[in-house]
Amino acid sequence: MKRIICILIALFLLGGFVNAEAQVTDPEKVVKKKSTSRTNKKVDEGVDKGLDKLEEGIGSLFGKKKKKKKEEASANSISATVPKVGPGEQKPGSGNDPQNEPPLLTWAKYDFVPGDKVIFEDNLEIEENGEFPSRWDMVSGTIENAEFGGDKIIMFRGGTPAIIPYLKNPVSDYLPEVFTVEFDLYVNNHNNFQVFFYDRKNQRVSNNYTTLDINYNGMRLSPASSRIPDKGSIENQWAHISIAYTNGKMKAYINDTRLINIPHLEFDPMGITLYAYHASDQNKFYVKNFRLAEGGIKYYDRFLQDGKIVSNGIRFDTGKSTLRPESMGVINEIFKMLEDHPEVNVSVEGHTDSDGELDFNQTLSEARAKTVVNLLIAMGIDAGRLSSQGFGESQPLDANDTPEGKANNRRVEFVKK
C-alpha cells in the first residue's frame, strides 16, 4: 500500500514539473515579447510627452498670435470718444478659432450734432407744480408739471395726452429744412410714446403723416424699425431722445445709439406734437429738457467762413463743468475737423447765460472750456494746438429774457488762432 502511495505521489510531482516546463518551453521568446512590450510602452510614453510639448508650443504660438491680433485690433479700434465696446459693436477675439478671428466692426452709432440756433426750449425751473406747462399748448388729455426724483418734469397722466410747442402762427410750417429735436424721456411701461411731425391742433395734413414711435426697447418710424442692441431697455430710467432732419433725411437716437436712419422721408415735417396714447395714473410718461433747434452749415465750412464755430450742443450738468453724454456728437465732429486739418489751431471759449452770480459764471465758463480742451487732448489732439478761456455772461448772442435766448447764450466757441 505504501508503495502504491509513493508511486502516485511521484507521478503527481512529475506531472506538475512537466506542466511547469510546458509554460516556459521557450524562455527566449517570452523574454523577447516582454522586452518588446516594455520598449513599446516606453516609446509611447516618450511620444506622448513629445506631442504634449509640441502641442504646448503650438498653443503658445497661436496664443501669441491671438494676443498680437487683439492688440492690433484694440489699437485700430480706438475712436474719438474712446468708449467701451458698446451695443452694436463686435468684440474682437470672440471667435473659437484663433486663426480665424472675426473682423473688427467699427460703427459710427452716434453722430448726432444739434442745431446751432434754438427755436423753442421749455424752462421747467420757472414752472409751478401741478399747473399746465406754460411754454406748451394742449391738444388733449391730462398733462401737468410735477417733480420726479428731484427734477421738474412734464407728466403725461391720462386721457390720451398730447401737447405742442406754444408758438406764434403755428398753422404755418415752422420747421426749417434742417432741424433737430431733443428731450429726455422716462417710460415705466411697454407702451409707445410718440412724436408727430405736425401740429395736431393747428395743422391739417393728409393721412400719410409720419410718426416716431418710442418704447422701452426701440423705435419705429415707417419704413424703419430698430431695437436697442443687446436686448437693451430704457424702462424705468431716463433716456435722451435725439432727432435730426436734413433736407429729407431723418435720423433718430436713444442715448448714444442711432436706431433710425431714413435717407428719403416721404413726408415734409411741419410741426411737433408729443403724444402718449396709453398714459394713465398707472402708466405715466415724463419729459424734460425739450429743445427744438435749427441746423447750420458744416463745421469746417463755418470755420472757414466765420473764423469760429459756435455750438450750444456741448452740454454740462447745471452749475458744473461735467460734460453730459449727448455732447459727444459735437465733440467728435470737432475732433475730426482738427484731425483732418492739422494746420488748424483753436481757442476753446466758454460762455454762460445771465442766471447766477457774475463771478461764478466767469469761473464756470473757464472750467467748462478747460474740460473740453482736456478731452480733445485725451482723444489725441496736440496740446500745443489748443488753448482755453472763459467769458462768463459778458458776451451774449441773444437776449437773456427767454429760454431760447438763454440757451443760445450757453455755448462753447472754437475760435481760429
C-alpha positions in Angstrom: 0.0 0.0 0.0 2.8 2.4 0.9 4.5 1.5 -2.3 1.4 2.5 -4.3 1.0 5.8 -2.5 4.7 6.7 -3.2 4.2 5.9 -6.9 1.1 8.1 -7.1 3.0 11.0 -5.3 5.9 10.6 -7.7 3.6 10.7 -10.7 1.8 13.8 -9.4 5.1 15.7 -8.9 6.3 14.6 -12.3 3.1 15.9 -13.9 3.5 19.2 -12.2 7.1 19.6 -13.4 6.1 18.7 -17.0 3.3 21.2 -16.8 5.6 23.9 -15.4 8.2 23.0 -18.1 5.5 23.5 -20.7 4.8 27.1 -19.5 8.5 28.1 -20.1 9.0 26.0 -23.1 10.7 28.9 -25.0 12.0 31.4 -22.4 13.9 33.3 -25.1 10.6 34.2 -26.9 8.9 35.2 -23.6 11.8 37.5 -22.7 11.8 39.0 -26.2 8.0 39.5 -26.0 8.2 41.1 -22.6 11.1 43.3 -23.7 9.3 44.4 -26.8 6.1 45.3 -24.9 8.0 47.3 -22.3 10.0 49.1 -25.0 6.9 50.0 -26.9 5.3 51.3 -23.7 8.4 53.5 -23.1 8.3 54.7 -26.7 4.6 55.5 -26.4 5.3 57.4 -23.2 8.1 59.3 -24.9 6.0 60.1 -27.9 3.1 61.3 -25.7 5.5 63.6 -23.8 6.9 64.9 -27.1 3.4 65.6 -28.5 2.4 67.3 -25.3 5.4 69.6 -25.6 4.6 70.2 -29.3 1.0 71.0 -28.6 2.1 73.4 -25.8 4.4 75.1 -28.2 1.7 75.4 -30.9 -0.8 76.7 -28.4 1.7 79.2 -27.2 2.5 80.3 -30.7 -1.2 80.7 -31.5 -1.7 82.4 -28.2 0.9 85.0 -29.1 -0.6 85.5 -32.5 -4.0 85.8 -30.9 -2.7 88.3 -28.4 -1.0 90.3 -31.1 -4.1 90.4 -33.2 -6.1 91.5 -30.2 -3.6 94.3 -29.5 -3.6 95.4 -33.2 -7.4 95.3 -33.2 -7.6 97.3 -30.0 -5.1 99.9 -31.3 -7.0 100.2 -34.6 -10.5 100.5 -32.9 -9.8 103.5 -30.7 -12.4 106.0 -31.5 -12.7 109.7 -30.8 -14.6 109.1 -27.6 -12.5 106.2 -26.5 -15.7 104.3 -25.5 -16.0 100.8 -24.1 -17.3 98.3 -26.6 -20.9 99.1 -26.7 -24.2 97.8 -28.3 -23.8 97.1 -31.9 -20.0 96.7 -31.8 -18.4 93.3 -32.2 -15.8 92.4 -29.7 -12.5 91.3 -31.2 -11.2 87.9 -30.4 -14.7 86.4 -29.7 -14.3 83.5 -32.2 -13.3 80.0 -31.2 -10.7 79.5 -33.9 -7.6 81.6 -33.1 -6.6 81.5 -36.8 -10.0 82.8 -37.9 -10.6 85.9 -35.8 -13.8 87.8 -36.7 -13.1 91.3 -38.3 -13.5 94.3 -36.0 -16.7 96.2 -36.6 -16.4 100.0 -36.4 -19.8 101.8 -36.4 -20.5 105.5 -36.0 -23.5 104.8 -34.0 -23.8 108.3 -32.5 -23.2 111.1 -35.0 -25.9 113.5 -33.7 -25.0 117.2 -33.8 -27.7 119.5 -32.5 -28.8 122.6 -34.4 -27.0 125.8 -33.6 -30.0 128.1 -33.3 -32.6 127.3 -30.7 -36.2 127.8 -31.9 -38.0 126.5 -28.9 -37.0 125.4 -25.4 -39.0 124.8 -22.3 -37.9 126.2 -18.9 -39.4 124.0 -16.2 -37.4 125.7 -13.5 -40.0 128.5 -13.5 -43.0 126.3 -13.6 -45.4 125.7 -10.7 -46.0 122.1 -9.6 -49.5 120.9 -10.7 -50.0 123.5 -13.3 -50.1 123.0 -17.1 -46.6 123.8 -18.6 -46.8 127.4 -19.7 -44.5 127.0 -22.7 -46.8 124.5 -24.3 -50.3 124.2 -25.7 -52.7 121.4 -25.1 -54.2 119.1 -27.8 -55.9 116.6 -25.5 -55.7 114.7 -22.2 -54.2 115.5 -18.8 -50.7 116.9 -18.7 -49.2 118.7 -15.6 -46.0 120.0 -14.2 -44.6 117.8 -11.4 -41.3 116.8 -9.7 -39.8 113.4 -10.1 -36.6 112.3 -8.4 -35.8 116.0 -7.6 -36.2 117.1 -11.2 -39.0 119.3 -12.6 -40.8 117.4 -15.3 -43.8 117.4 -17.6 -46.1 114.5 -16.6 -48.4 112.8 -19.2 -51.0 111.4 -16.9 -54.1 110.2 -18.9 -56.9 110.9 -21.4 -54.7 110.3 -24.5 -52.5 113.4 -23.6 -50.9 115.4 -26.4 -49.1 118.8 -26.3 -47.5 121.1 -28.9 -45.0 124.0 -28.5 -46.7 127.3 -27.9 -45.5 129.4 -30.9 -46.8 132.3 -32.9 -48.5 131.4 -36.1 -48.5 127.6 -35.5 -50.6 127.0 -38.6 -47.6 127.6 -40.8 -44.8 125.2 -41.4 -42.4 126.3 -38.6 -39.8 123.5 -39.0 -36.8 124.5 -41.2 -35.2 122.3 -43.8 -32.5 121.4 -41.2 -33.6 121.0 -37.6 -33.0 118.9 -34.5 -35.3 117.8 -31.6 -34.0 116.7 -28.2 -35.7 115.7 -25.0 -35.3 113.4 -22.0 -38.0 110.7 -21.7 -38.9 108.4 -18.8 -41.1 105.4 -19.5 -42.3 103.0 -16.9 -44.2 100.6 -19.1 -44.1 98.9 -22.5 -46.4 101.3 -24.3 -45.3 103.8 -27.0 -44.5 107.4 -26.7 -45.0 109.2 -30.0 -43.6 112.3 -31.8 -45.8 113.5 -34.6 -44.1 115.7 -37.2 -47.0 118.1 -37.5 -49.1 120.2 -35.1 -52.2 118.1 -34.4 -54.1 121.1 -33.2 -53.4 123.7 -35.8 -52.1 122.0 -38.9 -54.0 119.8 -41.3 -52.3 117.1 -43.3 -53.2 114.0 -45.4 -53.3 110.5 -43.8 -49.7 109.7 -44.7 -48.2 111.7 -41.8 -45.0 110.4 -40.2 -44.9 109.4 -36.5 -41.9 108.3 -34.5 -42.8 105.6 -32.0 -40.6 105.2 -29.0 -40.9 102.4 -26.5 -38.9 100.7 -23.8 -36.6 98.8 -26.2 -36.6 100.6 -29.5 -38.0 103.0 -32.2 -40.2 102.8 -35.2 -40.6 105.4 -38.0 -42.0 104.0 -41.2 -40.4 102.3 -43.1 -37.6 101.9 -40.5 -37.8 99.9 -37.2 -35.0 99.1 -34.8 -34.4 97.8 -31.3 -31.8 98.8 -28.8 -28.8 96.4 -29.4 -28.0 93.6 -27.0 -31.6 93.5 -25.7 -31.2 96.9 -24.1 -34.1 98.6 -22.3 -34.9 102.2 -21.1 -37.7 101.1 -18.9 -37.8 102.9 -15.5 -34.9 105.2 -16.4 -34.2 108.5 -18.1 -33.2 108.2 -21.8 -32.1 111.0 -24.1 -34.0 111.1 -27.3 -32.4 112.9 -30.3 -33.9 113.5 -33.8 -32.1 115.1 -36.8 -33.8 116.1 -40.1 -31.7 117.4 -43.0 -33.4 118.1 -46.3 -35.4 114.8 -46.4 -33.1 112.6 -44.4 -34.1 111.7 -40.8 -32.2 110.0 -38.1 -33.3 109.2 -34.5 -31.4 108.1 -31.5 -31.9 106.7 -28.0 -29.0 107.8 -25.8 -25.8 107.2 -27.8 -27.2 104.7 -30.4 -28.7 105.6 -33.7 -31.8 103.4 -34.3 -33.5 105.2 -37.2 -31.7 106.3 -40.4 -34.1 107.1 -43.3 -32.4 108.6 -46.5 -35.6 109.9 -48.1 -38.5 110.6 -45.8 -41.8 110.6 -47.7 -43.2 113.5 -45.7 -42.3 117.1 -45.1 -42.2 117.7 -41.3 -44.3 120.8 -40.5 -44.5 120.9 -36.7 -44.1 118.9 -33.5 -46.7 117.1 -31.2 -45.7 114.9 -28.2 -48.3 112.2 -27.6 -48.8 109.4 -25.1 -51.9 107.5 -26.1 -51.6 104.8 -23.3 -50.8 107.2 -20.5 -52.7 106.7 -17.2 -52.2 107.1 -13.5 -50.7 103.6 -13.6 -48.7 104.2 -16.8 -47.2 107.7 -16.7 -44.7 109.2 -19.0 -42.3 112.0 -18.1 -40.5 114.5 -20.3 -37.9 117.2 -19.6 -35.2 119.3 -21.4 -37.1 119.6 -24.6 -35.3 121.6 -27.3 -36.1 122.4 -31.0 -33.2 123.9 -32.9 -32.4 125.0 -36.5 -29.3 123.4 -38.0 -26.5 125.1 -39.9 -23.6 124.6 -42.3 -20.9 122.1 -41.8 -18.4 122.8 -39.1 -15.3 123.3 -41.3 -17.1 125.4 -43.8 -18.4 127.5 -41.0 -14.9 127.7 -39.6 -13.5 129.0 -42.9 -16.4 131.4 -43.3 -16.6 132.9 -39.8 -13.3 132.1 -38.3 -15.0 130.2 -35.5 -17.6 127.5 -34.7 -20.4 128.4 -32.2 -22.0 125.4 -30.5 -24.7 125.1 -27.9 -24.7 121.4 -28.3 -22.0 120.9 -25.8 -23.9 120.3 -22.6 -22.9 120.3 -19.0 -24.6 119.5 -15.7 -26.3 122.5 -14.3 -23.8 124.8 -12.5 -20.9 122.4 -13.2 -18.2 121.7 -15.7 -19.1 118.0 -16.0 -19.9 117.1 -19.6 -23.1 115.4 -20.5 -23.0 112.3 -22.8 -25.1 114.0 -25.6 -22.1 116.4 -26.0 -20.0 113.8 -27.8 -21.7 114.2 -31.2 -20.4 117.8 -31.4 -17.0 117.0 -29.8 -16.5 114.1 -32.2 -17.1 116.5 -35.1 -14.6 119.0 -33.7 -12.1 116.2 -33.2 -12.5 115.0 -36.8 -12.1 118.6 -38.1 -8.9 119.1 -36.1 -7.6 115.6 -37.1 -8.2 116.2 -40.8 -6.8 119.7 -40.7 -3.6 119.7 -38.6 -2.8 123.2 -39.6 -5.9 124.5 -37.6 -5.3 125.7 -34.1 -8.2 126.8 -31.9 -9.1 128.7 -28.7 -11.9 127.0 -26.9 -14.1 129.6 -25.2 -16.9 129.1 -22.7 -19.9 131.4 -22.3 -22.9 131.3 -19.9 -26.3 132.9 -19.7 -27.0 135.6 -17.1 -28.5 133.3 -14.4 -26.4 133.2 -11.3 -23.7 135.4 -9.9 -21.3 137.2 -12.2 -18.1 135.8 -10.7 -19.5 132.3 -10.5 -20.4 132.4 -14.2 -16.9 133.6 -15.1 -15.3 130.8 -13.2 -17.8 128.3 -14.6 -17.2 129.3 -18.2 -13.4 128.9 -17.7 -13.8 125.5 -16.2 -16.1 124.3 -19.0 -13.7 125.4 -21.7 -10.9 123.7 -19.9 -12.9 120.5 -19.7 -13.4 120.4 -23.5 -9.7 121.1 -24.1 -8.6 118.3 -21.8 -11.0 115.9 -23.5 -9.7 116.8 -27.0 -6.1 116.3 -25.8 -7.0 112.9 -24.3 -8.5 112.0 -27.7 -5.2 112.7 -29.4 -5.1 116.4 -30.4 -1.7 118.0 -29.6 -2.0 120.3 -26.6 0.0 123.0 -28.4 -2.8 123.5 -30.9 -5.4 124.3 -28.2 -6.0 126.9 -25.5 -9.0 127.8 -23.4 -10.6 130.8 -21.8 -14.0 131.8 -20.4 -16.1 134.9 -20.8 -18.9 134.2 -18.4 -22.1 136.1 -19.3 -20.2 139.1 -20.8 -20.7 138.3 -24.5 -24.3 137.3 -25.0 -25.5 136.4 -28.5 -29.2 136.7 -27.7 -31.5 138.3 -25.1 -31.4 136.6 -21.6 -35.2 137.1 -21.1 -36.4 134.0 -22.9 -35.5 130.3 -22.5 -34.4 130.2 -26.2 -32.2 133.3 -25.7 -30.5 131.8 -22.7 -30.0 128.6 -24.5 -28.3 130.4 -27.4 -26.0 132.2 -24.9 -24.9 129.0 -23.1 -22.4 127.9 -25.6 -18.8 126.9 -26.4 -17.0 128.6 -29.3 -14.0 127.2 -31.2 -12.1 130.3 -32.4 -9.3 130.2 -35.0 -5.9 131.2 -33.6 
